[in-house]
């Protein structure tokens, strides 16, 4: 298992899926299933069918608003069949022309970036998460594609977290892990989290990590997390401190 394809969750943010802006919550999934349906027309022994799938999908999707106009959205990212990811317990999403699926060494050359770029790219978070502690934490706590991928590829959030506490240490304390989960839930409520691509670059413009994290979570304040906790500046600060290991765990639930 990798950060891109974990036990319960898939990423794929670098394929640009979150760069598309949808009007309704289910529209992204609908689009992905539509891709899969049309992908059935592809026959790998007929190159023209692969080229025509890509051209038609790009045309169909060009009217969907892009959060970042410069970031390409790859139509080969879609739901994988059970037989293509047999070890997965939950539905998997990924590259439908990955060589491990097609059995063809160069099948990703039909993508915009080409096989060598697709296969050699690892986002900064994946590169830094050497022991997979962060990706496994997300896999356990945020299974599925939507939340896992938005957190896994969020370079700004990961960079701020690492300054508070190295994510390789998150299994050291239950309380720290609970605080990390709270901050992740807050991050998912922000606008920036909805459009991550993994290409965002963290700028060192904050005097301290607390300030940086509070900035990244600012527009979550006043909302409720998906597990029903309210988000306030005080609760964020408390959990930042708790994540460093400098605070008691007992007060966490009260925030
Ligand atoms: S954004 Fe990172 S973790 Fe996600 S699919 Fe791309 S390389 Fe893998």
Boltz pocket constraint, residues with backbone or C-beta under 6 A from the ligand:
constraints:
  - pocket:
      binder: B
      contacts: [[A, 3], [A, 4], [A, 11], [A, 12], [A, 13], [A, 14], [A, 15], [A, 121], [A, 122], [A, 123], [A, 124], [A, 126], [A, 149], [A, 152], [A, 153], [A, 197], [A, 198]]
      max_distance: 6.0
